[in-house]
Amino acid sequence: MKQVYKVLAYLIAIEVAVQASMVVWFDAGLGKWIGEGGVVDKTLVESGQAPFPEFLGIVIHGMNGMFVIPALALLLLISSFWAKVPGAVKAAGLVLLLVVLQVAFGIFGHDIPLVGAVHGINALLLFGSAIYAARRGAGVSAPVAAQPAAQG
């Protein structure tokens, strides 16, 4: 179960990196599309169309953030109870808390744009916490049998 815990923690860190790359891919495509005369307005948003190929980046960002990462974080917390890694439950709990906050910041950022800055900072905290949790799982080895003391 230690291996499952470690893999899940690393997967969360990888997913956070994917999230960053997808949102920047979308942003770059949006900038290019606007530069070529594209217009973003309510009609475009409500059309349900992908006006440029990089639009897929924001779709992936949304699906990963709302479904994949929360599911991985919940599985990490569940696995932490059986991982036999010191501090695993606390580290997994922190990861899950940061994921819940990240989802909330992502949702509320649409109404309060400044929350987007907090969303970005929290992503860095989440990445670091996932790496911390994974490294805790990686650093644990099987217990070594006690050696009898040498009598002299």
C-alpha positions as a Markdown table, in Angstrom:
| # | Residue | x | y | z |
|---|---|---|---|---|
| 1 | Met | 0.0 | 0.0 | 0.0 |
| 2 | Lys | 3.0 | 2.2 | 0.4 |
| 3 | Gln | 3.6 | 2.1 | -3.3 |
| 4 | Val | 0.0 | 3.0 | -4.0 |
| 5 | Tyr | 0.3 | 6.0 | -1.7 |
| 6 | Lys | 3.5 | 7.1 | -3.3 |
| 7 | Val | 2.2 | 6.7 | -6.9 |
| 8 | Leu | -1.0 | 8.6 | -6.1 |
| 9 | Ala | 0.9 | 11.5 | -4.5 |
| 10 | Tyr | 3.2 | 11.7 | -7.5 |
| 11 | Leu | 0.2 | 11.5 | -9.9 |
| 12 | Ile | -1.4 | 14.5 | -8.1 |
| 13 | Ala | 1.9 | 16.5 | -8.6 |
| 14 | Ile | 2.0 | 15.5 | -12.2 |
| 15 | Glu | -1.7 | 16.5 | -12.7 |
| 16 | Val | -1.0 | 19.9 | -11.2 |
| 17 | Ala | 1.8 | 20.4 | -13.7 |
| 18 | Val | -0.6 | 19.3 | -16.5 |
| 19 | Gln | -3.1 | 21.8 | -15.2 |
| 20 | Ala | -0.6 | 24.6 | -15.5 |
| 21 | Ser | 0.5 | 23.6 | -19.0 |
| 22 | Met | -3.1 | 23.3 | -20.2 |
| 23 | Val | -4.3 | 26.7 | -18.9 |
| 24 | Val | -1.2 | 28.4 | -20.5 |
| 25 | Trp | -1.7 | 26.5 | -23.8 |
| 26 | Phe | -5.3 | 27.8 | -23.8 |
| 27 | Asp | -4.2 | 31.3 | -22.9 |
| 28 | Ala | -1.6 | 31.3 | -25.7 |
| 29 | Gly | -4.1 | 30.1 | -28.2 |
| 30 | Leu | -6.6 | 32.7 | -27.1 |
| 31 | Gly | -4.1 | 35.4 | -27.5 |
| 32 | Lys | -3.2 | 34.3 | -31.0 |
| 33 | Trp | -6.9 | 33.9 | -31.9 |
| 34 | Ile | -7.7 | 37.4 | -30.7 |
| 35 | Gly | -4.6 | 38.8 | -32.5 |
| 36 | Glu | -5.9 | 37.3 | -35.7 |
| 37 | Gly | -9.3 | 39.1 | -35.3 |
| 38 | Gly | -11.2 | 36.7 | -33.1 |
| 39 | Val | -13.7 | 38.2 | -30.6 |
| 40 | Val | -14.6 | 36.8 | -27.2 |
| 41 | Asp | -18.1 | 37.8 | -26.1 |
| 42 | Lys | -21.1 | 36.3 | -24.4 |
| 43 | Thr | -22.3 | 34.8 | -27.8 |
| 44 | Leu | -19.0 | 32.9 | -28.1 |
| 45 | Val | -19.1 | 31.6 | -24.6 |
| 46 | Glu | -22.7 | 30.4 | -24.9 |
| 47 | Ser | -22.1 | 28.8 | -28.3 |
| 48 | Gly | -20.5 | 25.7 | -27.0 |
| 49 | Gln | -18.0 | 25.8 | -29.9 |
| 50 | Ala | -14.3 | 25.5 | -29.7 |
| 51 | Pro | -13.2 | 28.6 | -31.8 |
| 52 | Phe | -9.5 | 27.6 | -31.9 |
| 53 | Pro | -7.6 | 24.3 | -31.3 |
| 54 | Glu | -6.0 | 25.4 | -28.0 |
| 55 | Phe | -9.5 | 25.7 | -26.5 |
| 56 | Leu | -9.1 | 22.1 | -25.6 |
| 57 | Gly | -6.6 | 23.2 | -22.9 |
| 58 | Ile | -9.3 | 24.9 | -20.9 |
| 59 | Val | -11.6 | 21.9 | -21.3 |
| 60 | Ile | -8.9 | 19.6 | -20.0 |
| 61 | His | -8.0 | 22.0 | -17.2 |
| 62 | Gly | -11.7 | 22.1 | -16.1 |
| 63 | Met | -12.2 | 18.3 | -16.2 |
| 64 | Asn | -8.9 | 17.5 | -14.4 |
| 65 | Gly | -9.5 | 20.1 | -11.8 |
| 66 | Met | -13.1 | 19.1 | -11.1 |
| 67 | Phe | -12.9 | 15.3 | -11.4 |
| 68 | Val | -9.5 | 13.7 | -11.8 |
| 69 | Ile | -7.4 | 15.5 | -9.1 |
| 70 | Pro | -10.2 | 15.4 | -6.4 |
| 71 | Ala | -10.6 | 11.7 | -7.1 |
| 72 | Leu | -6.9 | 11.1 | -6.8 |
| 73 | Ala | -6.7 | 13.2 | -3.6 |
| 74 | Leu | -9.5 | 11.2 | -2.0 |
| 75 | Leu | -7.8 | 7.9 | -3.0 |
| 76 | Leu | -4.6 | 9.2 | -1.6 |
| 77 | Leu | -6.3 | 9.9 | 1.8 |
| 78 | Ile | -7.9 | 6.5 | 1.8 |
| 79 | Ser | -4.6 | 4.7 | 1.0 |
| 80 | Ser | -2.8 | 6.7 | 3.7 |
| 81 | Phe | -4.6 | 4.8 | 6.4 |
| 82 | Trp | -3.0 | 1.6 | 5.2 |
| 83 | Ala | 0.3 | 2.8 | 3.9 |
| 84 | Lys | 2.2 | 2.5 | 7.2 |
| 85 | Val | 4.1 | 5.7 | 6.4 |
| 86 | Pro | 4.7 | 8.1 | 9.3 |
| 87 | Gly | 2.7 | 11.2 | 8.8 |
| 88 | Ala | 0.9 | 9.9 | 5.7 |
| 89 | Val | -2.6 | 10.6 | 6.9 |
| 90 | Lys | -1.7 | 14.2 | 7.8 |
| 91 | Ala | 0.1 | 14.8 | 4.5 |
| 92 | Ala | -2.8 | 13.3 | 2.5 |
| 93 | Gly | -5.3 | 15.3 | 4.5 |
| 94 | Leu | -3.3 | 18.5 | 3.7 |
| 95 | Val | -3.3 | 17.5 | 0.0 |
| 96 | Leu | -7.1 | 16.9 | 0.0 |
| 97 | Leu | -7.7 | 20.2 | 1.9 |
| 98 | Leu | -5.7 | 22.1 | -0.7 |
| 99 | Val | -7.6 | 20.4 | -3.5 |
| 100 | Val | -10.9 | 21.4 | -2.0 |
| 101 | Leu | -9.7 | 25.0 | -1.7 |
| 102 | Gln | -8.4 | 24.8 | -5.3 |
| 103 | Val | -11.7 | 23.8 | -6.6 |
| 104 | Ala | -13.5 | 26.5 | -4.6 |
| 105 | Phe | -11.0 | 29.1 | -5.8 |
| 106 | Gly | -11.5 | 28.0 | -9.4 |
| 107 | Ile | -15.3 | 28.3 | -9.1 |
| 108 | Phe | -15.3 | 31.6 | -7.3 |
| 109 | Gly | -12.6 | 33.0 | -9.5 |
| 110 | His | -15.2 | 33.5 | -12.2 |
| 111 | Asp | -17.1 | 36.0 | -10.0 |
| 112 | Ile | -14.1 | 37.5 | -8.2 |
| 113 | Pro | -11.1 | 37.7 | -10.6 |
| 114 | Leu | -8.6 | 38.4 | -7.8 |
| 115 | Val | -9.3 | 34.9 | -6.5 |
| 116 | Gly | -7.6 | 33.7 | -9.7 |
| 117 | Ala | -4.3 | 34.9 | -8.2 |
| 118 | Val | -5.0 | 32.8 | -5.0 |
| 119 | His | -5.9 | 29.9 | -7.3 |
| 120 | Gly | -2.4 | 30.1 | -8.8 |
| 121 | Ile | -0.6 | 30.3 | -5.5 |
| 122 | Asn | -2.6 | 27.5 | -4.0 |
| 123 | Ala | -1.7 | 25.3 | -7.0 |
| 124 | Leu | 2.0 | 25.8 | -6.1 |
| 125 | Leu | 1.2 | 24.8 | -2.5 |
| 126 | Leu | -0.7 | 21.8 | -3.7 |
| 127 | Phe | 2.2 | 20.7 | -6.0 |
| 128 | Gly | 4.7 | 21.0 | -3.1 |
| 129 | Ser | 2.4 | 19.2 | -0.7 |
| 130 | Ala | 1.9 | 16.3 | -3.1 |
| 131 | Ile | 5.6 | 16.0 | -3.6 |
| 132 | Tyr | 6.1 | 16.1 | 0.2 |
| 133 | Ala | 3.6 | 13.3 | 0.6 |
| 134 | Ala | 5.2 | 11.3 | -2.2 |
| 135 | Arg | 8.7 | 11.7 | -0.7 |
| 136 | Arg | 7.4 | 10.6 | 2.7 |
| 137 | Gly | 6.2 | 7.4 | 1.0 |
| 138 | Ala | 9.5 | 7.0 | -0.8 |
| 139 | Gly | 11.7 | 7.5 | 2.3 |
| 140 | Val | 10.2 | 4.7 | 4.3 |
| 141 | Ser | 12.0 | 1.3 | 4.1 |
| 142 | Ala | 11.2 | -2.0 | 5.7 |
| 143 | Pro | 12.1 | -2.3 | 9.4 |
| 144 | Val | 15.4 | -3.8 | 10.1 |
| 145 | Ala | 15.6 | -6.5 | 12.7 |
| 146 | Ala | 17.4 | -5.4 | 15.8 |
| 147 | Gln | 21.0 | -6.7 | 16.1 |
| 148 | Pro | 22.1 | -8.2 | 19.4 |
| 149 | Ala | 24.5 | -6.0 | 21.2 |
| 150 | Ala | 28.1 | -7.1 | 21.1 |
| 151 | Gln | 29.3 | -8.4 | 24.4 |
| 152 | Gly | 32.8 | -7.5 | 25.2 |
